[in-house]
Every structure is written in C-alpha cells, then in structure tokens.
Amino acid sequence: MTVLDFEIELAPDVWIDGTAAMTDLDYAYITLTDVTAGEAAVFARWLRDSFVPAPNLVRFGSSLAMANGEQDPWPLPVEGGEEEIATELRRHLDSVE
C-alpha cells in the first residue's frame, strides 16, 4: 500500500501532520496525528466541502474508539461549519471514554 505523509498549515503557526493511504480503488483514509477536535474539524470541513464529491462519504473514527473495540466509523455532519464538526468529534470521543 502506498501512503503519503503530509504537513499542512491550518492557520499561521498552526500545523497538523497526517498520513493518507488508499487501501483499494474505492476506499482511502487519512490519519491526523496529535490534533485537537477543533484542528481536526478545520481539516474535515475542508475535505468535506472542497475535495470529496459527495459529503456523506466522509466518516471518522479515533484511536481511542479503536482501542475500545469500536470499529464502525461515524459520519461527518453533511452541513455546518467547524464548530458543529468539532462538537460531533467531541461527542464521539465522549461516547468511547
């Protein structure tokens, strides 16, 4: 499997690191490392609104959820801004703590 490691500046002096991988022709995933829910929300909104052709295709999970046995990804809200997305990301984390 081919992967791409990246670093993106979200705002002045705010950088995130991640890895993108395409496991088959119809499925790819992006892993962000060491980010807050707010930082992840900025990236997720950009991905949903600017890159992925059908917004309901963007789903997310967390290493915390996987460590607790949760394997099913959660859908990213199809509408709303970064605050709504961050709220959903926090709700996800709260559900697996």
Buried (B, 14 or more C-beta within 10 A) or exposed (E): EEEEEEEEEBEEEEEBEBEEBEEEEEEEBBEBEEBEBBBBBBBBBBBBEEEBEEBEEBEBBBEEBEEEEBEEBBEBBEEBEBEBBBBBBBEBEEEBE
